[in-house]
Amino acid sequence: MMLPTHALFGMLLALPVAALAPEHATVALGAGLAGGVLPDLDLYAGHRRRLHYPVGYSVLGGVAAVGAVGAPSPPMIAAAVLFAAAASHSLLDAFGGGLELRPWEATDDRAVYDHVRGRWIAPRRWVRYDGAPEDLLLSVGLAIPVGLHVAPPFDRLVVASLAVAVAYAATRRVLPRLARVLVTEVLPGRVPPALLARLPARYVEDDPGRGA
């Protein structure tokens, strides 16, 4: 699923905290947003493995939630929501597509890495790929309740997330072609080779003659 969907879902998880403890609303919403985004910081370095921990985040979130209920404080509430959002991100990615450059072709059987079992979880493809029409529909569905129940600046972040989601979904099918041209034709000679070598192999191994 695309990043705006995860960000909006993270803020949705924070809404009960914001409703029950309005004094902690800002902390909870900020943590939900951060937790929804956090796992995808591994996008260009071990994507869906280095920072995706479906089990680990869930355990940490449960422990933090118990602590937040027993002794509520901004740091404890932030930790509970952040880990819950990061866990949801890692788990939801298993219901999307694989790691291939064109996930709508369904050629990759890797969705999210399970560090506990030491193996990849296979993609369910309920959402066929990040930026698919159903992914955009999910973003819209999440944005409505979140947008109706948050105050500034989070209402503007909801609008911004939705705008990014629409733009990404509209261009998703041509992005692989653009990315490959950038990596194979534009960047070589303009950036250090060591930096290019760190990019995922799918950007340079994909067949340029295939349709996006």
C-alpha positions in Angstrom: 0.0 0.0 0.0 1.1 3.5 -0.6 2.6 5.7 2.1 -0.4 8.1 2.4 -2.7 5.1 3.1 -0.4 4.1 5.9 0.0 7.6 7.3 -3.8 8.1 7.4 -4.3 4.7 9.0 -1.8 5.6 11.7 -3.7 8.8 12.5 -7.0 6.8 12.5 -5.5 4.5 15.2 -4.8 7.7 17.3 -8.4 8.9 17.2 -9.7 6.9 20.2 -6.8 8.3 22.3 -7.6 11.8 21.1 -11.3 11.3 22.0 -10.7 9.8 25.4 -7.8 12.0 26.4 -8.0 15.3 24.5 -5.0 16.7 26.3 -2.9 14.0 24.6 -4.5 14.4 21.2 -1.5 16.1 19.6 1.0 13.6 20.9 -1.2 10.7 19.8 -1.9 12.0 16.3 1.8 12.9 15.8 2.9 9.5 16.9 0.3 7.8 14.7 1.5 9.7 11.7 5.1 9.0 12.5 4.5 5.3 13.1 2.5 5.0 9.9 5.5 6.4 7.9 8.4 4.9 9.9 8.6 1.4 8.3 8.9 2.8 4.7 12.2 4.6 5.7 13.8 1.4 4.5 12.5 2.0 0.9 15.9 2.0 -0.7 17.7 -0.2 1.8 16.2 -3.6 2.5 12.6 -2.6 1.8 10.0 -4.3 3.9 12.7 -6.1 5.8 15.0 -3.7 7.5 12.3 -1.6 9.3 9.2 -3.7 8.8 8.6 -5.8 12.0 5.0 -7.1 12.1 5.6 -9.1 15.2 8.2 -6.9 17.0 6.2 -3.7 16.7 3.0 -5.5 17.8 4.7 -6.8 21.0 6.3 -3.3 21.7 2.9 -1.7 21.1 1.1 -4.0 23.5 3.7 -3.5 26.2 3.6 0.3 25.7 -0.3 0.3 25.7 -0.3 -1.5 29.1 2.1 1.1 30.4 0.0 4.0 29.0 -3.1 2.6 30.7 -1.4 2.1 34.0 0.5 5.3 34.0 -0.5 7.6 31.2 2.1 10.1 30.1 2.9 11.8 26.8 6.0 9.6 26.2 4.2 6.4 27.0 1.1 7.3 24.9 3.3 8.3 22.0 5.2 5.0 22.2 2.0 3.0 22.3 0.4 4.7 19.3 3.7 4.8 17.3 4.4 1.1 17.7 0.7 0.3 17.0 0.8 2.3 13.8 4.2 0.8 12.7 2.8 -2.7 13.4 -0.3 -1.9 11.3 1.9 -0.7 8.5 4.0 -3.9 8.5 0.9 -6.1 8.7 -1.1 -4.3 6.1 1.7 -4.6 3.6 1.1 -8.3 3.6 -2.3 -7.7 2.1 -0.8 -5.8 -0.8 1.5 -6.8 -3.7 5.1 -7.9 -3.8 8.4 -6.1 -4.2 8.7 -6.2 -8.0 9.1 -3.0 -9.9 5.7 -3.6 -11.5 3.7 -5.3 -8.7 0.6 -5.5 -10.9 2.3 -8.3 -12.8 2.4 -10.4 -9.5 5.8 -12.0 -10.1 7.2 -11.6 -6.6 6.2 -13.8 -3.7 7.7 -11.4 -1.0 5.5 -9.0 0.8 6.9 -8.5 4.3 9.8 -10.2 6.1 8.9 -12.1 9.3 12.0 -11.8 11.5 10.6 -14.2 14.0 10.1 -17.1 11.6 13.0 -16.0 9.4 11.1 -16.0 6.1 9.1 -13.8 3.8 5.3 -13.5 4.1 3.7 -14.0 0.8 1.6 -11.1 -0.6 -2.2 -11.6 -0.4 -2.8 -8.9 -3.1 -6.2 -7.9 -1.7 -4.9 -4.5 -2.7 -3.1 -5.5 -5.9 -0.3 -2.9 -5.7 0.6 0.4 -4.0 -1.3 3.1 -5.8 -4.0 0.8 -7.2 -7.5 2.2 -7.5 -8.5 0.2 -4.4 -5.6 1.7 -2.5 -6.7 5.2 -3.4 -10.2 4.3 -2.4 -8.9 3.1 1.0 -7.0 6.4 1.4 -10.2 8.3 0.8 -12.1 6.1 3.2 -9.5 6.7 5.9 -9.2 10.4 5.2 -12.9 11.1 5.8 -13.2 10.1 9.5 -9.7 11.4 10.3 -10.3 14.7 8.6 -13.6 15.2 10.5 -12.1 14.6 13.9 -8.8 16.4 13.9 -7.8 20.0 14.5 -5.0 22.0 12.8 -2.4 21.2 11.7 -3.5 17.6 11.3 -6.5 18.5 9.1 -4.0 20.1 6.6 -1.9 16.9 6.8 -4.9 14.8 5.9 -5.6 17.0 2.9 -1.9 16.9 1.9 -1.8 13.1 2.3 -4.9 12.7 0.1 -3.5 15.0 -2.6 -0.3 12.9 -2.7 -2.4 9.7 -2.8 -4.3 11.0 -5.8 -1.2 12.1 -7.7 0.6 8.9 -6.9 -2.3 6.7 -8.0 -2.6 8.7 -11.2 1.0 8.2 -12.2 1.8 4.8 -10.7 1.8 2.8 -13.9 4.4 5.0 -15.6 6.7 5.4 -12.6 8.7 2.2 -13.2 9.7 3.4 -16.7 10.6 6.9 -15.4 12.6 5.4 -12.5 14.6 3.1 -14.8 15.4 5.9 -17.2 16.6 8.0 -14.3 18.8 5.3 -12.9 20.3 4.0 -16.2 20.5 7.2 -18.3 20.2 10.3 -16.2 22.1 9.7 -13.0 25.2 7.8 -14.2 28.1 10.2 -14.4 26.2 12.8 -12.3 26.2 11.0 -8.9 28.8 8.8 -7.3 28.8 5.2 -8.5 28.7 4.0 -4.9 25.4 5.8 -4.4 23.9 4.2 -7.5 25.1 0.8 -6.3 22.9 1.2 -3.2 19.7 1.4 -5.2 17.5 -1.7 -5.4 18.5 -4.1 -8.2 15.1 -4.0 -9.7 15.8 -0.6 -11.1 18.6 -1.8 -13.3 17.7 -5.4 -14.0 14.2 -4.7 -15.3 13.6 -5.1 -19.0 13.2 -1.6 -20.5 11.2 -2.9 -23.4 8.3 -4.1 -21.3 5.2 -2.0 -21.0 4.6 -0.2 -17.7 
